[in-house]
Amino acid sequence: MTENKNILILIVEDEVKLVKAIEAQLIKSGFVVHVAVDGQEALDFCKYHTPDFVLLDLLLPKVHGLEFLKKIREKPLLKNVPVMILTNLTDDNVMVEAKQLGIVGYLIKSNVKLATIVEEIRDYFKL
């Protein structure tokens, strides 16, 4: 698969096993992947790069996922980057706030299979 070789996916997640599994599947699907293990690392990455898609956990060290989302929405080059939340946080207020910030999806880790995560991203790009 070469049609999506230039699509950069930023995974912002601190669970190493989960990151490795998702990263491997996305690379296998032909995506370019960068991993940030906390919100600050993700913000630092976004100073110099514009990802095509962000897969974002909310419960992160250093900078909370929602805070990261708010900060990228303030930046002209990043404000329209599609962000999909992948978390175990089921707080309705947080879901509403994330939706108001323009997310493209909200997946609950404990309820979703790895293949579904990759499919959601592929579907977003119509691959």
N, C-alpha and C positions, 0 to 999 in steps of 0.2 A: 504494500500500500504506500503510494507516494503522494497522493493528492493532499495530504494534510501535514506534510513534512515541515512546513513553515509556521504551523499553528503552535504558539507558545502557551502552554498551560502552567500556571503558577499554582502549586499545591501549598497551602498554608496549614500545616498540621504537625502536632508534636508527638503523635503516637507512631513510633518508628516502624513497627511491623505493618501497620495500616498504610503508611506512606510508601514503603517498599512495594507492597502489593499493588497499590493504585498506580504508582509510578511505572512499574513493570508492564502493567496492562496498557497504560496509555502509550508508552514507548512502542510496545508491540503493535498498537493500532496506528503507529506512525506519527504520533505527536512529539513535539519537543517539550521537555518537562524541566521545570526548575522547582526545587523544594525549599521552603522556608519553614523552620521549626518553631518560630514564634512570630508574633505580630510585628515586632520591631525589625526583624530580619526581612520580613515581607515589605515593609515600608522602605527600608534601605534599598532593596532590589528595585522597587518601583520608582526610585529616584532616577535610575539610569535605563530602565527597560519598561516597555509597555506590554504586558501580557495580553494575549488574545482572549484569555478566559482565566478566572480564578476559582479554584475549589478551596473553600474557606471553612475551617473549624472556628467556633466561637470561643471556646474555653482554651485560651492560649496563654503561655507565659509572656511577660513583659507588656504587650499591648493586646487587649481583648479584641476578638474578631470584629465585633460591632464598631469599635473605635477605629480599627484599620479601615473598615468599609466607609465610615464617615470621612476619614482623611482622604481616601482616594477619590471619593465623590466630589471633593473640593478642588481637585486638580483637573484642569481642562483636558489634558491628554488621557486621563484615567477615568473621568466621570462616567463614560459610557461603556467601560469594560464590563462584560457580563460576569457576574459573580453568583456561584451556586454555593449555598451553605451546606456543609456536611458536619453534623454535630449530634450530640446526645441531649442537648438542651431543648426542652419542650415547652419553655415558657411562652405563653401566648403573646405577652407584651413584646418580647424580644422578636418573635416571628413577625408581628405587625410592623415593628420598627424596621426590621430587615427588609420587608416588602416595600415599605415607604422609601427605602434607600435604593430600590430598583433591582433587587436580586432576581435571578431567572429561575431559582428553585431552592427548596429547603428540604434536605433529606436528613432523616434520623438514622445515624450510624447503626444502631441496634436493629433497625427494621429494614435495612437495605443490603442487597448483595453487591459484591464487588462488580460483577458484570453489569448490574443495573447502573452503577455510577458511571462506568465507561460508556454505556449506551446513551445515558442522558447527555453526556458531553458530545458524543458523536451525533446524536439527534440534533443538538443545538446547532451544529455546523452542517447539518443535513448530509452527513456522510453515511 
